[in-house]
Amino acid sequence: MGRKATVLGSSGLIGNALLNYLLADDYYSEVHVLVRRSLEIFHPKLRQHIIDFQNQESYREAISGSETVFCAIGTTMKKVEGNHDEYRKVDHDIPVMAASVAAEEGVFNFILVSSVGANASHNNNFYLKLKGIVEESVSRKNIPQVQIFRPSLLLGDRKEKRFGERMAQVLAPVYSIFMLGSARDFKPVEATAVAKAMLAAAKQQTRGIFIHTYNSILKLAGK
């Protein structure tokens, strides 16, 4: 019997790259995605589940029997019009509900995309505090292996255009050369590298909680 993986956030920058890698790689024989609307992707390994993301039970069919759950889901303040409660429903509730179901269904590893600087004690930054809370919640679930990825600015072509992020990407090669030591964690990284690193991490069988920042992301990605 082959391995099964489940992906949340497959339409995003990292998630889309990850999905392509998963479909091209032989490690998983089935790849299930949880989506709000059907993806225009067709592949014999791919199974799409259109669900209500606010209903935890609707996650179960896709996650049941999975060896790995990849969670790269997230939104922006622009999409939720600055509403913190709506933001939490996506960036907090969905990963935590997915991890809860994964634990109940005996999933071996949960691979989570977080953010550099995530810290549940960070009271001056809503985004970083929320990411830290999610990390802690997921890590407390009864899942043998949890891999947390903390990238900084993501490089790549988004479907959604973000002017500020695009300008940062243009300037990234200039300011990155000055980011040394611990500042390296804040260097921009290709979304494809993060996705490749997530797949490599998922193939490891060591139990525990692992946190990956810039250097370890590149190492896992073979950069």
N, C-alpha and C positions, 0 to 999 in steps of 0.2 A: 504494500500500500504506500502511495506516495505522500509527500509532505504537502500541507496546506498552509497558505498564508492569507491573512486578512489585512486590508489596507483601509485606513480612514484618511481622507484628505488627498485623494488621488487626482484631484483637479488642480491642486496648487503647484507651485514651482518645484518644491522638493518631491511632493507626492507623485506628480506626473512623471518626473525622471525616474523615481523609484519603481513605479508601475512598469515602465518600459524595461528596466533592468530585470525585474522579477519575471516578466514574460519571456525575456530572452535567455534567462538562466535556467539550468536544468535542476537546480536544487529543490524547487517547489514544483509539484505537478499540477497544483490548483492555486489560483490566485483569486480571492474574493474581494470585492470592493463594496464599501458602504457609501451610497450616494443619494443625493436628493433628486437628481434627474439622471437619466441614462447618459453614459459617456459614449461618444462616437468612436469607440474602439472595439474591434472584433478580433478575438483570438481564441483558439480552442482551449486554452488554460483559464480563460477569464470568466468569472461569474459575477454578475452585477446584482446588487440588492438595493432596491429603492426603498428607503425607510423614513420613518419619522424619528429624527435624531433626539427628540426630547422624550422618547419612549424607550427606556433601557431594554425592555424585553425584546424590542424589534432588532437588537444587535445580535441576538443569540444564534439565529440560524447561520449567519455568516461566520461567526467566531467559533461555534462548536466544531470540534475536530481539528482546529488549527494548531500548528506548532508555534507559529509566530503571529503576533498582531503588531502591525506598524501603524503608528499614529502621527500623522504630519498635518493635522487639521488646525486651522486658525482663521481668524477674521481680522478686520481692521476697524479702527474707530470710525473711519469714513463710512464703511458699510453699515454700521449700526448707529450712525448719526450721533456718535458721542455717548451713547447710552451704555453705562457700565454694566447694568444688569443683563442687557442683551449680549454684551461682549462676554460676560461670564458664562452665559449659556453655551457659547461655542468653545471658547478657549479653556474653560474649566470643566463644565459639566460633561461635555462629550468625551474627552480623554478619561475622566474619572469613571464614567459609566462603562466605557469600553473596557477599562482595566478591571472593574468589578466583575463583569461578565467573563472576561478572560480568566480571572482567578477561579470563578465557579466552574468553568468548563475545562480546567486543567491545562491551559495554555502554558507552554514552557517559557517563552520569552516575549516581553513587551518592549517594543522599541519606540521611544518617545522623542519627538522634536520639541525642544524647549528654546531657551535663549541664553546667550552669554549674559552673565550678571544676574540670572534668576536667583531670588532670595526671598523666602517667605517672611523674613523679618524686615524687608525693605519697605518702610512705611512712607517713603517719599516718592515712590514710583509705582503706580497702580499696575502697570504692565509687568514689571519685573517681580513684584510681590506675588501677583497672580500666578505667574509661571513657577515661582518657587513653591507656592501652595500646591499646585498641580503635581510637581515633582514629588513632594512629600506624600501626597495622597496616593499616587500610583505606586510609590516605593513601599508603602505599608500593606499593599495587597499581597495575598499569598500566591505570588508568581515567582518561580525559581530564579529567573533571570530578568532583570530590568536594565535596559541600556538607555541612557539619557544623552541626547545630543544637544549641545549648546552652541550653535553657530552664531556669528555676528551678522553683519550685513550680507545678504545673499546676492550673488551675482548670477545673472541669467535673464532670459527674456520672458517677462510676465505677460499673460493675456491682458491683465489689468495694468494700465499705465499709471505709475506713481511718479510725479515730477521730481519730488525731493529725493526719492530713492534712486531715480535715474541719474540725477546729478551726482549723487554720492558714488554711484558705480563708475561714472566717468572719471572722477577724481581719485578713485581708489588706488590705482597704480602709483600715484604720486605720494599720497600720505602713508601708504602701507609700508614703504621702505623705512619709515621712521619708527615703526611699531616693533619694539624689541622687548625681550624679557617677558614679564607677565602681560605686557600690552599686546603681545602676539595673539592672545585669546580674542582680541577685538578686531583682528584683521578680517577683511571681507573674504568670503569663501564661495566658490562656485556651488550652486545648488546641486549640480550633477555629482560633485565630489561628496557632498553630504549624503546623497542618495546611495552612492556606491559604497560609502563607509557603513551605512545602515545595513545594507545587504551583507557585507562582510562580517559585521558584528553579529548578525542573526545566525550565522553559521557556527559561531563559537558555542561550545557546550558548557562552559564554566558557569556555575551558579553564583549569584550575587547581584549587587547593584553597581553599575559602572557609569561614570560620567565622562563624556567626551567633549573636549574643546578643540580649538584650531589645530594644534599639533597632532593630537590623536586622531582627529577626523582625517587629516591628510595621510597619516600613516596607514589607517585602515583602508583608505581609498587608493593606496599604492602610489601616492604622489611624492 
